[in-house]
Amino acid sequence: MNANSKIFDRIRVRPDPEAEAKSRAPRCQWDGCAEPGLHRAPVGRMKEGEYFRFCIDHVRAYNKGYNYFSGLADTDIARFQKEALTGHRPTWVLGINGSARSSPDIASKRSGRAGYYSRVRDPFNLFGDDKPRQQPQRKARPLEAKALETLGLDEKATGADIKARYKELVKRHHPDANGGDRGSEDRFRDVLQAYRVLKQSGFC
């Protein structure tokens, strides 16, 4: 057999990657171990990013006894776990941040215009307002002001006042109550029209 043959020159042996890594790896940092330290193990708390280099047997032994919270009090451990829920970022309690103010025309209960919620009735106190809600004072437009004047009321009249006045005037000017008086019939028609206008405008 000729060792200088061309056949032997063409034979390629695939190198072992682990053997190459072992040759370049530092020694295991476990006391008395001469194996290559191919595996990293964390040093501990307050030294994040630093690692020991151990062989496979010693990194397993180190990980079994590793405790990140060694030497910490129970209160500090609980605080760390609570802060870990938010990624150790600062948080604020809702409603305390004074710089965040809502727009005055937005209702506080849900999104929407505050004017809408001022007209919502809450007889069962579902929204938690114990004090009765005051109906906002609205300015009457010319047609509504004329209707109130027809009923003999002013702009401060409530819905209950308008209904009571309407019933009173209907009883007084109804054709059956006046024997078919034409003047009273015209007044009756005006009262009906005024009440219809106020009802459509949301006064009662």
Buried (B, 14 or more C-beta within 10 A) or exposed (E): EEEEEEEEEEEEEEEEEEEEEBEEBEEBBBEEBEBBBBBEBBEBEEEEEEBBBBBEEBBEEBEEEEEEEEEBEEEEEEEBEEEEEEEEEEEEEEEEEEEEEEEEEEBEEEEEEBEEBEEEEEEEEEEEEEEEEEEEEEEBEEEBEBBBEBBEBEEEBEEEBBBBBBEEBBEEBEEEEBEEEEEBBEBBEBBBEBBEBBBEBEBB
